[in-house]
C-alpha cells in the first residue's frame, strides 16, 4: 500500500477535532466535556507532528511536547475545579450549573 | 505496510473518539474514559508512524497513564451513576451536529483545494527533475533533546516557564481541593 500523505493525516486530525467539538457542544456531563477537550488537543498534536514530519523541521514536535505538558497541568486544575464545584452543588451536569445564565 | 497501519490506527482513533462522545450502549463516564485510553494509544501509534518515537512514549505515559488515572479517580469520587440518563435536547443536538458538520466540510474542502490536484500537476510539470523533498525528520529522544536544549535556537526559556507552570498548577490544585477551614 501507499505511504500516507500529509493531507490524509490532516484529514484524520480534522475529523478528530470535529468529534471533540461535537462532544463539547452536545454532551451535558462536565467530565465528558472535559474528555472531548482532550480529544481536541490531541487532534492539534497530530496535525503538528504530521506537519513537522513532512516539512523536515523538528520544531513542531517540540511544540507538541509543550502542549502535552500544559494539557497535563490543565487537566489537573480543571478536575480539581470540577470536584470543588461538585462539593458545593452536588451535580456535574451543565444544565444544573446555569446560575449565570439569563 | 505503512498505509495499512495508518488505516488501522486512524480508524481506531476516530472510532474510539466517537465512542467517547456518543456511546450507543452505555452512558457511563467510565466507559468513555476507557475509550479515551484506546484513542490515546492509537494516536501514539500514529506518532510512531510519523517517526515521533519520543512523543509516542510520552503520549502513553502522560495521557494513558497519568491523565486517565486522574479522570477515573474523579469519576469514582463523584459517583455519577444515578444521573446517567437524561433527555437530550433534540434541537440543540441537531444544531450542534449541523455546526460541526459545516465546520468540518469547510476544513475538508480547503484541504482538498490545497493538497488535492496541485501536487500531481506540480510533479507532472517537472518530471525528470529530482524534486527537492525535505529530509524526513525522526523525533528520537536525542534529536528532540538537542532541538529543545540547543544553545543558539533552543527552547530553554519556554522549558523553564513550563516547569514553573507545573509548580503553579500543583499549588493551585492543592489549594482548590482543600476543605475550607471553618
Interface residues (C-beta under 8 A of the other chain):
Chain A: X1 X2 X3 X4 X5 X6 X7 X8 X9 X10 X11 X12 X14 X15 X16 X18 X19 X20 X21 X22 X23 X25 X26 X27 X28 X29 X31 X32 X34 X35 X36 X38 X39 X42 X45 X46 X49 X50 X52 X53 X54 X55 X56 X57 X58 X59 X61 X62 X64 X65 X66 X68 X69 X70 X71 X72 X73 X74 X75 X76 X77 X79 X80 X81 X82 X83 X84 X86 X91 X92 X93 X95
Chain B: X1 X2 X3 X4 X6 X10 X13 X14 X17 X18 X20 X21 X22 X29 X32 X33 X36 X39 X40 X43 X46 X47 X49 X50 X51 X52 X54 X55 X58 X59 X62 X63 X66 X67 X70 X71 X74 X75 X77 X78 X80 X83 X86 X88 X92 X93 X96 X97 X99 X100 X101 X103 X104 X107 X108 X111 X112 X114 X115 X116 X134 X135 X136 X137 X139 X143 X144 X147 X148 X155 X158 X162 X165 X166 X168 X169 X170 X172 X173 X176 X177
